[in-house]
């Protein structure tokens, strides 16, 4: 295949809304669902429950601004979940969800946090692993 064709295919893949298979960032290992649940529940790390509700009954005052996390593992596959967590703005430019693994093109970022991601690659994999276990919808 000519080099120009390879570049064109790579650009088309990068521009598509479906991430490539095994799109784990930064060489992260497969995620651990227990660690992922802990990240989602921790209001100091992911802040997920500020906007989302999920099957974490010990955490009070869960959000209602974003979709319920129940059923996420049935609605989206691992690559789709990963892409939404890393940068939800690629699906909805007006989203209020933070880009958890993006450092470029952000607005209003404090100097101390410029160039840093909210979650590292392994944390994203852990959250994805937990979300994949959520296959039942809310009652």
C-alpha positions, 0 to 999 in steps of 0.5 A: 500500500502506498505511503499516501494511502496509509496516511489517508487511512490513518487520518480517516480512522482518527477522524471517525467517532469509533475508536480503534480496537484496543484503544487503551491509552499509554500502554495501560493494563486491562482495568480492575473493576474494583479500583474503577468503582472506587475512582467513581465513588471518590469525590476527590478523584473522578467527581463522577457522582457530582453529575451521574447516579450509579449503583453505589448506595453508600454514596449519598447525594448523587447527581442527576445532570448526566445519564445514570451509570446503570446499564452503561456496560450494555449501552457502550463497549469498552472502546466507546466508554474509554473514548467518552471518558477521555474526551466526551466533547468529541461526541458532543461539543457542548457537553459539560463532562470534563475531558479526563484524558485530554491536555490540548485545547482546554479552556480555563485550566489553572497553570498548575494543571496545564499539561496534566490529565484528570485521570491517568491511563490506568485509572481510565482503564479501571473505570471502564472495567467497572462500567462494563460490569453495569449491564442492568438498567436502573429500577 
